[in-house]
Structure formats: structure tokens, C-alpha cells
Amino acid sequence: MWPGRFWVETRFYDSEGNIMVKPDWLIKLYEQCAKWIKKNYRISKCKGYYIGEKAYLLYSQEGWQMQIGPSLYAEF
């Protein structure tokens, strides 16, 4: 499994170079999803990665490593 990113850019430039803001519903949806993830997933010691409960059990009880790059691993 590859690491993923949950991210939304809320501002952008239109074709004329003006800064535009994405719709409120999109920003609110992103904030709700981010809040849910932070509440229901475990965060790594470096505060950069989250894993679900089943993955955490594999990590803590079975000794699995959570790889975040070619030779990098997250600690929980």
C-alpha cells in the first residue's frame, strides 16, 4: 500500500490571475473529513501519518512496520 494524502487547496488563480476561493461546501466537507480522521485514526509519533485500528494492531501485536517511503518507516 502506498501512502496517501488528504489535502484540498482552497484558493486558486483564475485565467486572469485573480485569486479565487473554492465553494464553502467543499471547504466544510474537507474540514469534516479531516476532523473524523483525526478522531478515529492513530497518529504517528512524528505527527505526519495516520493509521486505522486494524493496521495499528498489526503494527503493535504482529510486529509489522508501517512504511512511508522507500526506506522510511513511521512509528506509532
N, C-alpha and C positions, 0 to 999 in steps of 0.2 A: 504494500500500500504506500502511496506517495503522500507526503504532507500536503494539506490544502490550506487555502487562505480564505477567510471570510472577511470581505472588505468591500466598502462602497465609497466611491468618490462622489461627494455631494455637490461639488461645483465643477463647472467646465467652461470652456470658451466656445462661443458660437462662431459661425463662419465669418463674422465681422470683428471678432476679437473682444466681444463683450463677455464679462463673467456672468454665467447663468447658474441658477440653483435648481437642483433636481426637485421633483414634487415632494411635498410633505409626507404623503402616504408612503413613499419609498424610504425616506429617512426614518420614519416611525417604525416601519416594518423591520428595517435593519437593526434599529435600537432594541426592538422587542426580541429579535432572534439572538442578538449578542447577549442580552440580559439572560435569556434562557440558557444559552451555552455556559455562561459564567456560573449560573446557579446549579446546573445539572452535570457538569463535567469537572474533572480534576485538572488543576493547573500544575504545570511543571515547576520545578524549583527556580528555573531561570525566568519564569512568568511569561514565556513566549508560546507555550503549546498546551493544548488540552487533550485529554483522552476520556473516553467513556468508561463506565464502571467495569464492563467485561474486559476491556483492554487493560485496565488497572489491575484486575485480578490476575491476568496472565503475567503482568509485569511483577507484581508483588509476591504471588504464590508459586508461579511456574518458572520465574527467572527470565522471562522474555525481556529483550531490550527493545526500546522504542526508538527506532532510527529516524532521524530528522534530516539526514543528508548522507552523502556517500560514505563518510566516516565519522559522523556526529550522532550522538545519542542523547535523548532527553532523560533527565532523572525526575522522579516524582516522589 
